[in-house]
Amino acid sequence: MKFGIYYAYWEQEWVGDFKYYIEKAAKLGFDILEIAAHQITTYSDKQIEEIRSAAKANNVLLTAGIGPTADKNLSSADPAIRERGKKFFTETLTQIARLEVRAIGGALHSYWPADYTKPVDKMGDWQRGADGVREISKFAEELGITLNIEVLNRFENFVLNTAEEGVAFVRQVGRPNVKVMLDTFHMNIEEDSIGGAIRTAGPLLGHLHTGECNRRVPGQGRMPWREIGEALRGIGYQGNVVMEPFVRSGGSVGNDIRVWRDLSNKASEQKLDRDAMESLRFSRFMLEG
Ligand SMILES: [Mn+2]
């Protein structure tokens, strides 16, 4: 397994100085830095080259996360929005390929966070989302990119809430570079058994997000890490394990993630770094066995 961290642990916006976080991730001992792909199409050639070479120089693998906004939703009933979604993914995938990113994950099949003031058409969105993901998967394959479809809890999206649904969706798409992505935070809300959910995904598990029930770093809560580790080893998981902690309120990140209190206890950046490093040690120990 390779272990990583999402840059937004330290940031309040869906964009950041990724070069800075690459160097930090390397210093803290991570194999991977996950970046946000939300605004990657606005980066200049020079910025892209700086990020790419920083990752190379620091021996850090980059992965990307994305929560497409409603106007770029591949599963929308509006064909114009679906087209905009495809265009957005074509441009975003092209750009992340230049960073040598080989894995992107999130609600690629839908949009995030779901707007529940609007009516929900779960099966309609499911079908349109599967068709849309299949279409972009061919372009992604040419770039060597795997699309990891994240299963989210009911409050954030309605299309895929369980590993079982994620597996059914990915089988329906039926493409080798489209996989299921699980996240312990969402599993804690939706799954009868967290180990069971991991076994349900089995060989289709493409990416794993980790975090405690309240999104603190792994090891600072009551998530069943022993059970998670046993299940991952049981399915022979060799993929990426990226912690996705959110402990500070404020900005677009705090608002979208619904962080309404400071879970960091007013931690300095040095303290956040120390917590991440300890959590990395804990994660390797619990999950790799
Ligand atoms: Mn996640």
Residues whose N, C-alpha, C, O or C-beta is under 5 A from the ligand:
A	BS01	MN	D183 H209 E244
